[in-house]
Amino acid sequence: MNEIRNRIATEKFAWPGGYEMYAVTDDGGVLCFDCCRTESDCIDNAISGDGWFVAAMDHTGNVDETVSCDHCGRDIPKP
């Protein structure tokens, strides 16, 4: 799962489309690009169910509503 976090932390936008990437934790939470970078220790040391275990990645092009980061509260806007 660290590979997913590393990809999101280095590639803020999906191509094509320019949609912002975000991580999805195994408990359904969302982590924005900035939190994937700044909270890398928490993510790297995560265990399943602790709120930091990254299970997947996605981008805002796949959602109809604004997505918010569950750590910092920042809205992840659609372009």
C-alpha positions in Angstrom: 0.0 0.0 0.0 3.0 2.3 0.4 3.2 2.3 -3.4 -0.2 3.8 -3.6 0.6 6.5 -1.1 3.9 7.2 -2.8 2.2 7.6 -6.2 -0.5 9.9 -4.8 2.2 11.9 -2.9 4.1 12.5 -6.2 1.3 12.7 -8.7 -1.3 15.3 -7.6 -3.3 15.1 -10.8 -4.5 12.3 -13.0 -3.8 12.4 -16.7 -5.7 13.0 -18.8 -8.3 15.2 -17.3 -6.4 17.0 -14.5 -8.5 15.5 -11.8 -6.9 15.6 -8.3 -5.8 12.3 -6.9 -6.6 11.1 -3.4 -6.1 8.1 -1.2 -8.9 5.9 0.1 -8.4 4.2 3.4 -9.6 0.7 4.2 -12.3 2.2 6.5 -13.7 4.4 3.6 -11.8 7.6 4.6 -10.2 10.0 2.1 -6.7 11.5 2.4 -5.8 14.4 0.1 -2.5 14.8 -1.8 -1.0 17.1 0.9 -1.9 14.8 3.8 -0.4 11.8 1.9 2.8 13.7 1.8 2.9 15.2 5.3 1.5 12.2 7.1 3.7 9.6 5.3 4.9 8.1 8.6 1.4 7.4 9.8 0.5 5.8 6.5 3.7 3.8 6.3 3.1 2.4 9.8 -0.6 1.9 9.5 -2.5 -1.3 10.3 -5.8 -2.2 9.0 -8.7 -0.3 10.6 -6.7 2.5 12.2 -7.8 5.1 9.7 -4.5 5.5 8.0 -4.3 2.2 6.1 -4.4 3.2 2.4 -6.3 0.6 0.4 -6.8 2.4 -3.0 -6.5 5.6 -4.9 -9.0 7.5 -6.9 -9.5 10.9 -8.5 -12.2 13.6 -8.4 -13.3 12.7 -12.0 -15.0 9.6 -10.6 -17.3 11.4 -8.1 -20.4 13.6 -8.5 -19.9 15.6 -5.2 -17.0 17.4 -3.6 -14.7 15.0 -1.7 -13.2 16.2 1.6 -10.0 15.0 3.3 -10.8 13.2 6.5 -7.6 14.4 8.1 -7.3 18.1 7.3 -10.9 18.8 6.1 -9.8 20.4 2.9 -12.3 20.1 0.0 -10.7 18.3 -3.0 -12.3 20.2 -5.9 -13.2 19.0 -9.3 -11.5 21.0 -12.0 
